[in-house]
């Protein structure tokens, strides 16, 4: 047990600290530009059904690019369809000049086929509107489409299983699938496997579900070749990250008061506020975001390009805060999402300082500079916890420590609840 010291605030949070070996193995590229996990997955590229179990930040998105390009160029498949749970993850599959690092081809997605860049906050309405675009893609000679799970479900419903024959379907964050008949995506995948006319690549950092349902039935799972890369291999193979600290903190009163004690503005942080139905919630998400920002310093306005809030911190620094909670202004929300997905800013540590989110920025959200995942409210799903911790465990130049802090409202005195 270690104590996680906060250099700016006086408060400390008891935490478990995990030290890494820093061998550099998981971030060292081979002659094709592949890291350890990606090389392991690429070795199985000829499999029709492939399941990649690998932790957040291990490079699953790029591993899929390598595999998909080989299937398109060498295995006779017509097209590749990449399916992600939410639009904010679509940026992980933006164009990549893979040939610059030794690979045979570059990864390119024409703008009209990256459906995750569609404006609007209503995921379901946007997803339904994109079905016709999926149809046009299937009729085209273009090679790659990126869409959400919802868009894919609606497209399969409307166009039929057969419309996707001889194509690669890659499902990111595969734990969203369930063998339960009520899980539509799971049922559709079962139908694809039964028809046996597509290739499937399934990727997940947590091959289990919070509701304890099986992801795949035994018969279907048996058809998948599995690539496993563990969290220990990933963390120990980093070049920069020395330690991961995991801490829990019980508080009394309003959680926004507790946030100001443990949120160090010097650290790149993702704050996940509680669901409105959670005990910790103040039942007013906009007010909660405003109070967190007020605790950081004096609000100075909104950046006209990114729509990040600009806040002068107590140390005089200008903090850039991305609000992913407020969805009252759709154009502003769209600008924030676009700015966070901007591939040109991926390696710019100063692009944003703090991200405040509710249901977003958990799984698949790629912000390598995140040093602190601060989560308010008890989370019953281990999958969700693993995914949130994964936001802070990406390796980046000069980033030696990362931490996960869970703020939980102190239960009543009965010992069982506290435990």
VOSE-680480 format. One record per residue (C-alpha): x, y negated, z; residue in three letters. Coordinates in steps of 0.1 Angstrom, whole numbers, plus 5000, padded with zeros to 4 digits. Layout:
<recs>
rec px X&py Y&pz Z&resn ALA .
...
</recs>
This chain:
<recs>
rec px 5000&py 5000&pz 5000&resn UNK .
rec px 5013&py 4966&pz 4990&resn UNK .
rec px 5001&py 4930&pz 4996&resn UNK .
rec px 4993&py 4910&pz 4965&resn UNK .
rec px 5005&py 4875&pz 4971&resn UNK .
rec px 4989&py 4845&pz 4954&resn UNK .
rec px 5016&py 4818&pz 4947&resn UNK .
rec px 4990&py 4790&pz 4943&resn UNK .
rec px 4963&py 4798&pz 4969&resn UNK .
rec px 4971&py 4808&pz 5005&resn UNK .
rec px 4948&py 4838&pz 5004&resn UNK .
rec px 4961&py 4874&pz 4999&resn UNK .
rec px 4942&py 4904&pz 4988&resn UNK .
rec px 4953&py 4939&pz 5000&resn UNK .
rec px 4960&py 4960&pz 4970&resn UNK .
rec px 4975&py 4993&pz 4958&resn UNK .
rec px 5005&py 4985&pz 4936&resn UNK .
rec px 5017&py 5008&pz 4908&resn UNK .
rec px 5052&py 5003&pz 4895&resn UNK .
rec px 5061&py 5013&pz 4860&resn UNK .
rec px 5092&py 5029&pz 4846&resn UNK .
rec px 5096&py 5004&pz 4817&resn UNK .
rec px 5112&py 5029&pz 4794&resn UNK .
rec px 5099&py 5009&pz 4763&resn UNK .
rec px 5088&py 5042&pz 4747&resn UNK .
rec px 5051&py 5033&pz 4742&resn UNK .
rec px 5060&py 5000&pz 4725&resn UNK .
rec px 5089&py 5012&pz 4704&resn UNK .
rec px 5080&py 5016&pz 4668&resn UNK .
rec px 5093&py 5043&pz 4644&resn UNK .
rec px 5103&py 5037&pz 4608&resn UNK .
rec px 5066&py 5034&pz 4597&resn UNK .
rec px 5059&py 5008&pz 4624&resn UNK .
rec px 5040&py 5032&pz 4646&resn UNK .
rec px 5042&py 5033&pz 4684&resn UNK .
rec px 5044&py 5066&pz 4703&resn UNK .
rec px 5006&py 5071&pz 4706&resn UNK .
rec px 5000&py 5061&pz 4670&resn UNK .
rec px 5026&py 5085&pz 4657&resn UNK .
rec px 5009&py 5113&pz 4677&resn UNK .
rec px 4975&py 5104&pz 4662&resn UNK .
rec px 4989&py 5100&pz 4627&resn UNK .
rec px 5003&py 5135&pz 4628&resn UNK .
rec px 4967&py 5148&pz 4630&resn UNK .
rec px 4955&py 5125&pz 4601&resn UNK .
rec px 4944&py 5155&pz 4580&resn UNK .
rec px 4918&py 5166&pz 4605&resn UNK .
rec px 4881&py 5161&pz 4594&resn UNK .
rec px 4870&py 5155&pz 4630&resn UNK .
rec px 4895&py 5137&pz 4653&resn UNK .
rec px 4890&py 5126&pz 4689&resn UNK .
rec px 4916&py 5101&pz 4702&resn UNK .
rec px 4916&py 5099&pz 4740&resn UNK .
rec px 4940&py 5070&pz 4748&resn UNK .
rec px 4939&py 5042&pz 4774&resn UNK .
rec px 4932&py 5005&pz 4767&resn UNK .
rec px 4961&py 4987&pz 4751&resn UNK .
rec px 4977&py 5018&pz 4737&resn UNK .
rec px 4971&py 5008&pz 4701&resn UNK .
rec px 4941&py 5028&pz 4690&resn UNK .
rec px 4929&py 5002&pz 4666&resn UNK .
rec px 4961&py 5003&pz 4646&resn UNK .
rec px 4963&py 5040&pz 4649&resn UNK .
rec px 4930&py 5041&pz 4631&resn UNK .
rec px 4943&py 5018&pz 4604&resn UNK .
rec px 4971&py 5042&pz 4596&resn UNK .
rec px 4948&py 5072&pz 4596&resn UNK .
rec px 4921&py 5055&pz 4575&resn UNK .
rec px 4945&py 5043&pz 4549&resn UNK .
rec px 4959&py 5078&pz 4545&resn UNK .
rec px 4924&py 5092&pz 4541&resn UNK .
rec px 4915&py 5066&pz 4515&resn UNK .
rec px 4947&py 5070&pz 4495&resn UNK .
rec px 4956&py 5106&pz 4499&resn UNK .
rec px 4926&py 5126&pz 4511&resn UNK .
rec px 4900&py 5114&pz 4485&resn UNK .
rec px 4876&py 5096&pz 4508&resn UNK .
rec px 4857&py 5067&pz 4491&resn UNK .
rec px 4854&py 5043&pz 4520&resn UNK .
rec px 4860&py 5037&pz 4557&resn UNK .
rec px 4834&py 5024&pz 4581&resn UNK .
rec px 4847&py 5011&pz 4615&resn UNK .
rec px 4820&py 5010&pz 4641&resn UNK .
rec px 4825&py 4989&pz 4674&resn UNK .
rec px 4801&py 4984&pz 4703&resn UNK .
rec px 4801&py 4945&pz 4701&resn UNK .
rec px 4810&py 4918&pz 4677&resn UNK .
rec px 4838&py 4904&pz 4699&resn UNK .
rec px 4858&py 4936&pz 4693&resn UNK .
rec px 4857&py 4933&pz 4655&resn UNK .
rec px 4888&py 4911&pz 4657&resn UNK .
rec px 4909&py 4942&pz 4666&resn UNK .
rec px 4904&py 4953&pz 4630&resn UNK .
rec px 4914&py 4921&pz 4612&resn UNK .
rec px 4939&py 4922&pz 4583&resn UNK .
rec px 4973&py 4936&pz 4593&resn UNK .
rec px 5004&py 4935&pz 4570&resn UNK .
rec px 5015&py 4970&pz 4580&resn UNK .
rec px 5039&py 4973&pz 4551&resn UNK .
rec px 5061&py 4946&pz 4567&resn UNK .
rec px 5069&py 4971&pz 4594&resn UNK .
rec px 5075&py 5001&pz 4571&resn UNK .
rec px 5040&py 5016&pz 4564&resn UNK .
rec px 5029&py 5024&pz 4528&resn UNK .
rec px 4999&py 5001&pz 4526&resn UNK .
rec px 4985&py 4970&pz 4543&resn UNK .
rec px 4952&py 4969&pz 4562&resn UNK .
rec px 4927&py 4945&pz 4546&resn UNK .
rec px 4890&py 4939&pz 4552&resn UNK .
rec px 4873&py 4915&pz 4528&resn UNK .
rec px 4855&py 4887&pz 4549&resn UNK .
rec px 4820&py 4897&pz 4536&resn UNK .
rec px 4825&py 4933&pz 4550&resn UNK .
rec px 4835&py 4923&pz 4585&resn UNK .
rec px 4800&py 4921&pz 4598&resn UNK .
rec px 4812&py 4913&pz 4633&resn UNK .
rec px 4819&py 4877&pz 4622&resn UNK .
rec px 4782&py 4870&pz 4617&resn UNK .
rec px 4769&py 4841&pz 4638&resn UNK .
rec px 4741&py 4843&pz 4664&resn UNK .
rec px 4738&py 4856&pz 4699&resn UNK .
rec px 4710&py 4881&pz 4695&resn UNK .
rec px 4730&py 4913&pz 4687&resn UNK .
rec px 4699&py 4934&pz 4677&resn UNK .
rec px 4684&py 4908&pz 4654&resn UNK .
rec px 4718&py 4902&pz 4638&resn UNK .
rec px 4724&py 4939&pz 4635&resn UNK .
rec px 4691&py 4946&pz 4617&resn UNK .
rec px 4698&py 4917&pz 4593&resn UNK .
rec px 4731&py 4934&pz 4582&resn UNK .
rec px 4716&py 4967&pz 4570&resn UNK .
rec px 4712&py 4954&pz 4534&resn UNK .
rec px 4749&py 4943&pz 4535&resn UNK .
rec px 4759&py 4979&pz 4545&resn UNK .
rec px 4739&py 4992&pz 4515&resn UNK .
rec px 4757&py 4968&pz 4492&resn UNK .
rec px 4790&py 4979&pz 4506&resn UNK .
rec px 4782&py 5016&pz 4500&resn UNK .
rec px 4773&py 5007&pz 4464&resn UNK .
rec px 4806&py 4988&pz 4459&resn UNK .
rec px 4841&py 4999&pz 4452&resn UNK .
rec px 4855&py 4981&pz 4482&resn UNK .
rec px 4872&py 5002&pz 4508&resn UNK .
rec px 4866&py 4990&pz 4544&resn UNK .
rec px 4836&py 4978&pz 4564&resn UNK .
rec px 4835&py 4968&pz 4601&resn UNK .
rec px 4802&py 4966&pz 4619&resn UNK .
rec px 4786&py 4971&pz 4654&resn UNK .
rec px 4772&py 5003&pz 4668&resn UNK .
rec px 4737&py 4987&pz 4665&resn UNK .
rec px 4741&py 4978&pz 4628&resn UNK .
rec px 4754&py 5013&pz 4620&resn UNK .
rec px 4724&py 5029&pz 4638&resn UNK .
rec px 4699&py 5008&pz 4619&resn UNK .
rec px 4717&py 5015&pz 4586&resn UNK .
rec px 4717&py 5052&pz 4591&resn UNK .
rec px 4680&py 5051&pz 4600&resn UNK .
rec px 4671&py 5032&pz 4569&resn UNK .
rec px 4696&py 5046&pz 4544&resn UNK .
rec px 4698&py 5082&pz 4556&resn UNK .
rec px 4727&py 5105&pz 4565&resn UNK .
rec px 4734&py 5114&pz 4529&resn UNK .
rec px 4742&py 5078&pz 4519&resn UNK .
rec px 4775&py 5081&pz 4539&resn UNK .
rec px 4788&py 5113&pz 4522&resn UNK .
rec px 4825&py 5114&pz 4515&resn UNK .
rec px 4833&py 5085&pz 4538&resn UNK .
rec px 4853&py 5081&pz 4570&resn UNK .
rec px 4832&py 5070&pz 4600&resn UNK .
rec px 4853&py 5057&pz 4629&resn UNK .
rec px 4836&py 5052&pz 4662&resn UNK .
rec px 4854&py 5029&pz 4686&resn UNK .
rec px 4846&py 5031&pz 4724&resn UNK .
rec px 4832&py 5065&pz 4718&resn UNK .
rec px 4819&py 5069&pz 4754&resn UNK .
rec px 4788&py 5049&pz 4742&resn UNK .
rec px 4778&py 5081&pz 4725&resn UNK .
rec px 4758&py 5107&pz 4745&resn UNK .
rec px 4747&py 5143&pz 4739&resn UNK .
rec px 4713&py 5132&pz 4754&resn UNK .
rec px 4687&py 5134&pz 4726&resn UNK .
rec px 4675&py 5099&pz 4735&resn UNK .
rec px 4709&py 5085&pz 4725&resn UNK .
rec px 4703&py 5075&pz 4689&resn UNK .
rec px 4740&py 5072&pz 4679&resn UNK .
rec px 4747&py 5106&pz 4695&resn UNK .
rec px 4718&py 5122&pz 4676&resn UNK .
rec px 4730&py 5106&pz 4643&resn UNK .
rec px 4765&py 5119&pz 4648&resn UNK .
rec px 4751&py 5153&pz 4655&resn UNK .
rec px 4733&py 5151&pz 4621&resn UNK .
rec px 4766&py 5140&pz 4604&resn UNK .
rec px 4784&py 5169&pz 4618&resn UNK .
rec px 4757&py 5194&pz 4608&resn UNK .
rec px 4757&py 5180&pz 4572&resn UNK .
rec px 4796&py 5182&pz 4573&resn UNK .
rec px 4801&py 5157&pz 4544&resn UNK .
rec px 4820&py 5129&pz 4563&resn UNK .
rec px 4852&py 5126&pz 4583&resn UNK .
rec px 4848&py 5113&pz 4618&resn UNK .
rec px 4874&py 5096&pz 4640&resn UNK .
rec px 4863&py 5090&pz 4676&resn UNK .
rec px 4883&py 5068&pz 4699&resn UNK .
rec px 4879&py 5060&pz 4736&resn UNK .
rec px 4899&py 5050&pz 4766&resn UNK .
rec px 4875&py 5068&pz 4790&resn UNK .
rec px 4860&py 5101&pz 4777&resn UNK .
rec px 4833&py 5101&pz 4803&resn UNK .
rec px 4801&py 5081&pz 4810&resn UNK .
rec px 4789&py 5063&pz 4841&resn UNK .
rec px 4756&py 5082&pz 4839&resn UNK .
rec px 4774&py 5116&pz 4840&resn UNK .
rec px 4759&py 5126&pz 4806&resn UNK .
rec px 4781&py 5146&pz 4783&resn UNK .
rec px 4795&py 5125&pz 4754&resn UNK .
rec px 4793&py 5155&pz 4730&resn UNK .
rec px 4777&py 5189&pz 4733&resn UNK .
rec px 4801&py 5218&pz 4736&resn UNK .
rec px 4794&py 5230&pz 4700&resn UNK .
rec px 4801&py 5196&pz 4684&resn UNK .
rec px 4831&py 5189&pz 4707&resn UNK .
rec px 4847&py 5222&pz 4697&resn UNK .
rec px 4849&py 5209&pz 4661&resn UNK .
rec px 4871&py 5180&pz 4670&resn UNK .
rec px 4909&py 5181&pz 4671&resn UNK .
rec px 4920&py 5160&pz 4702&resn UNK .
rec px 4949&py 5136&pz 4706&resn UNK .
rec px 4955&py 5128&pz 4743&resn UNK .
rec px 4977&py 5100&pz 4755&resn UNK .
rec px 4976&py 5093&pz 4792&resn UNK .
rec px 4976&py 5061&pz 4812&resn UNK .
rec px 5009&py 5071&pz 4828&resn UNK .
rec px 5026&py 5075&pz 4795&resn UNK .
rec px 5012&py 5042&pz 4784&resn UNK .
rec px 5022&py 5022&pz 4815&resn UNK .
rec px 5056&py 5038&pz 4820&resn UNK .
rec px 5065&py 5032&pz 4783&resn UNK .
rec px 5060&py 4995&pz 4785&resn UNK .
rec px 5088&py 4970&pz 4779&resn UNK .
rec px 5077&py 4941&pz 4800&resn UNK .
rec px 5050&py 4951&pz 4825&resn UNK .
rec px 5066&py 4961&pz 4858&resn UNK .
rec px 5036&py 4966&pz 4881&resn UNK .
rec px 4998&py 4969&pz 4882&resn UNK .
rec px 4980&py 4959&pz 4914&resn UNK .
rec px 4945&py 4970&pz 4922&resn UNK .
rec px 4927&py 4952&pz 4950&resn UNK .
rec px 4892&py 4950&pz 4966&resn UNK .
rec px 4880&py 4921&pz 4987&resn UNK .
rec px 4848&py 4919&pz 5008&resn UNK .
rec px 4834&py 4883&pz 5012&resn UNK .
rec px 4805&py 4867&pz 5029&resn UNK .
rec px 4784&py 4838&pz 5017&resn UNK .
rec px 4785&py 4826&pz 4981&resn UNK .
rec px 4809&py 4844&pz 4958&resn UNK .
rec px 4819&py 4812&pz 4940&resn UNK .
rec px 4836&py 4802&pz 4973&resn UNK .
rec px 4855&py 4834&pz 4974&resn UNK .
rec px 4866&py 4830&pz 4937&resn UNK .
rec px 4884&py 4798&pz 4945&resn UNK .
rec px 4905&py 4817&pz 4971&resn UNK .
rec px 4917&py 4844&pz 4948&resn UNK .
rec px 4916&py 4828&pz 4913&resn UNK .
rec px 4951&py 4816&pz 4907&resn UNK .
rec px 4949&py 4791&pz 4877&resn UNK .
rec px 4986&py 4799&pz 4870&resn UNK .
rec px 4976&py 4834&pz 4858&resn UNK .
rec px 4958&py 4841&pz 4826&resn UNK .
rec px 4925&py 4855&pz 4839&resn UNK .
rec px 4893&py 4871&pz 4828&resn UNK .
rec px 4865&py 4865&pz 4853&resn UNK .
rec px 4835&py 4888&pz 4850&resn UNK .
rec px 4805&py 4874&pz 4869&resn UNK .
rec px 4779&py 4897&pz 4883&resn UNK .
rec px 4747&py 4908&pz 4865&resn UNK .
rec px 4717&py 4887&pz 4874&resn UNK .
rec px 4702&py 4917&pz 4891&resn UNK .
rec px 4733&py 4924&pz 4913&resn UNK .
rec px 4733&py 4916&pz 4949&resn UNK .
rec px 4762&py 4892&pz 4945&resn UNK .
rec px 4745&py 4871&pz 4918&resn UNK .
rec px 4732&py 4836&pz 4926&resn UNK .
rec px 4705&py 4843&pz 4899&resn UNK .
rec px 4716&py 4813&pz 4878&resn UNK .
rec px 4745&py 4823&pz 4855&resn UNK .
rec px 4751&py 4788&pz 4841&resn UNK .
rec px 4753&py 4773&pz 4876&resn UNK .
rec px 4777&py 4801&pz 4886&resn UNK .
rec px 4800&py 4793&pz 4856&resn UNK .
rec px 4799&py 4756&pz 4864&resn UNK .
rec px 4808&py 4761&pz 4900&resn UNK .
rec px 4837&py 4783&pz 4891&resn UNK .
rec px 4850&py 4756&pz 4867&resn UNK .
rec px 4844&py 4729&pz 4893&resn UNK .
rec px 4866&py 4749&pz 4917&resn UNK .
rec px 4894&py 4748&pz 4891&resn UNK .
rec px 4895&py 4710&pz 4889&resn UNK .
rec px 4880&py 4681&pz 4870&resn UNK .
rec px 4860&py 4688&pz 4838&resn UNK .
rec px 4874&py 4667&pz 4809&resn UNK .
rec px 4852&py 4677&pz 4780&resn UNK .
rec px 4850&py 4704&pz 4753&resn UNK .
rec px 4875&py 4710&pz 4726&resn UNK .
rec px 4857&py 4702&pz 4693&resn UNK .
rec px 4874&py 4731&pz 4674&resn UNK .
rec px 4873&py 4760&pz 4699&resn UNK .
rec px 4845&py 4748&pz 4722&resn UNK .
rec px 4868&py 4758&pz 4751&resn UNK .
rec px 4861&py 4737&pz 4782&resn UNK .
rec px 4890&py 4714&pz 4792&resn UNK .
rec px 4896&py 4711&pz 4829&resn UNK .
rec px 4924&py 4692&pz 4847&resn UNK .
rec px 4937&py 4715&pz 4873&resn UNK .
rec px 4946&py 4704&pz 4908&resn UNK .
rec px 4983&py 4706&pz 4898&resn UNK .
rec px 4977&py 4683&pz 4868&resn UNK .
rec px 4977&py 4710&pz 4841&resn UNK .
rec px 4950&py 4709&pz 4815&resn UNK .
rec px 4933&py 4743&pz 4816&resn UNK .
rec px 4914&py 4757&pz 4786&resn UNK .
rec px 4884&py 4778&pz 4797&resn UNK .
rec px 4863&py 4800&pz 4774&resn UNK .
rec px 4827&py 4804&pz 4785&resn UNK .
rec px 4812&py 4836&pz 4772&resn UNK .
rec px 4782&py 4834&pz 4795&resn UNK .
rec px 4762&py 4804&pz 4783&resn UNK .
rec px 4742&py 4814&pz 4752&resn UNK .
rec px 4719&py 4784&pz 4751&resn UNK .
rec px 4738&py 4768&pz 4723&resn UNK .
rec px 4744&py 4795&pz 4696&resn UNK .
rec px 4768&py 4774&pz 4675&resn UNK .
rec px 4790&py 4766&pz 4705&resn UNK .
rec px 4790&py 4803&pz 4715&resn UNK .
rec px 4799&py 4813&pz 4679&resn UNK .
rec px 4829&py 4788&pz 4679&resn UNK .
rec px 4842&py 4802&pz 4712&resn UNK .
rec px 4840&py 4838&pz 4699&resn UNK .
rec px 4856&py 4828&pz 4666&resn UNK .
rec px 4884&py 4810&pz 4685&resn UNK .
rec px 4891&py 4841&pz 4708&resn UNK .
rec px 4892&py 4864&pz 4677&resn UNK .
rec px 4915&py 4841&pz 4658&resn UNK .
rec px 4944&py 4864&pz 4647&resn UNK .
rec px 4966&py 4834&pz 4641&resn UNK .
rec px 4965&py 4827&pz 4679&resn UNK .
rec px 4970&py 4863&pz 4690&resn UNK .
rec px 5006&py 4857&pz 4701&resn UNK .
rec px 5000&py 4822&pz 4714&resn UNK .
rec px 5001&py 4824&pz 4752&resn UNK .
rec px 4988&py 4788&pz 4755&resn UNK .
rec px 4957&py 4793&pz 4734&resn UNK .
rec px 4934&py 4799&pz 4763&resn UNK .
rec px 4939&py 4801&pz 4801&resn UNK .
rec px 4907&py 4815&pz 4816&resn UNK .
rec px 4878&py 4835&pz 4801&resn UNK .
rec px 4845&py 4837&pz 4820&resn UNK .
rec px 4822&py 4865&pz 4809&resn UNK .
rec px 4792&py 4885&pz 4819&resn UNK .
rec px 4785&py 4914&pz 4796&resn UNK .
rec px 4813&py 4907&pz 4771&resn UNK .
rec px 4852&py 4910&pz 4771&resn UNK .
rec px 4853&py 4944&pz 4788&resn UNK .
rec px 4860&py 4972&pz 4764&resn UNK .
rec px 4882&py 4967&pz 4733&resn UNK .
rec px 4887&py 4930&pz 4740&resn UNK .
rec px 4923&py 4923&pz 4729&resn UNK .
rec px 4939&py 4894&pz 4749&resn UNK .
rec px 4975&py 4906&pz 4755&resn UNK .
rec px 4983&py 4877&pz 4778&resn UNK .
rec px 4956&py 4885&pz 4804&resn UNK .
rec px 4974&py 4890&pz 4838&resn UNK .
rec px 4944&py 4891&pz 4861&resn UNK .
rec px 4910&py 4908&pz 4857&resn UNK .
rec px 4888&py 4893&pz 4884&resn UNK .
rec px 4855&py 4911&pz 4887&resn UNK .
rec px 4826&py 4900&pz 4910&resn UNK .
rec px 4801&py 4926&pz 4921&resn UNK .
rec px 4801&py 4963&pz 4928&resn UNK .
rec px 4804&py 4984&pz 4896&resn UNK .
rec px 4790&py 5019&pz 4899&resn UNK .
rec px 4804&py 5030&pz 4865&resn UNK .
rec px 4840&py 5042&pz 4866&resn UNK .
rec px 4841&py 5038&pz 4828&resn UNK .
rec px 4834&py 5001&pz 4832&resn UNK .
rec px 4861&py 4997&pz 4859&resn UNK .
rec px 4887&py 5015&pz 4837&resn UNK .
rec px 4877&py 4993&pz 4807&resn UNK .
rec px 4880&py 4961&pz 4827&resn UNK .
rec px 4913&py 4970&pz 4842&resn UNK .
rec px 4925&py 4977&pz 4806&resn UNK .
rec px 4920&py 4940&pz 4798&resn UNK .
rec px 4950&py 4932&pz 4820&resn UNK .
rec px 4973&py 4961&pz 4811&resn UNK .
rec px 4985&py 4950&pz 4777&resn UNK .
rec px 5023&py 4945&pz 4774&resn UNK .
rec px 5034&py 4910&pz 4764&resn UNK .
rec px 5067&py 4891&pz 4765&resn UNK .
rec px 5075&py 4878&pz 4800&resn UNK .
rec px 5044&py 4894&pz 4816&resn UNK .
rec px 5058&py 4915&pz 4844&resn UNK .
rec px 5028&py 4918&pz 4868&resn UNK .
rec px 4991&py 4923&pz 4862&resn UNK .
rec px 4962&py 4928&pz 4886&resn UNK .
rec px 4926&py 4938&pz 4890&resn UNK .
rec px 4906&py 4922&pz 4918&resn UNK .
rec px 4871&py 4932&pz 4927&resn UNK .
rec px 4851&py 4908&pz 4949&resn UNK .
rec px 4822&py 4926&pz 4966&resn UNK .
rec px 4796&py 4911&pz 4990&resn UNK .
rec px 4803&py 4924&pz 5024&resn UNK .
rec px 4776&py 4951&pz 5033&resn UNK .
rec px 4757&py 4952&pz 5065&resn UNK .
rec px 4775&py 4966&pz 5095&resn UNK .
rec px 4764&py 5003&pz 5090&resn UNK .
rec px 4796&py 5022&pz 5083&resn UNK .
rec px 4783&py 5044&pz 5055&resn UNK .
rec px 4775&py 5014&pz 5033&resn UNK .
rec px 4809&py 4998&pz 5039&resn UNK .
rec px 4826&py 5031&pz 5030&resn UNK .
</recs>
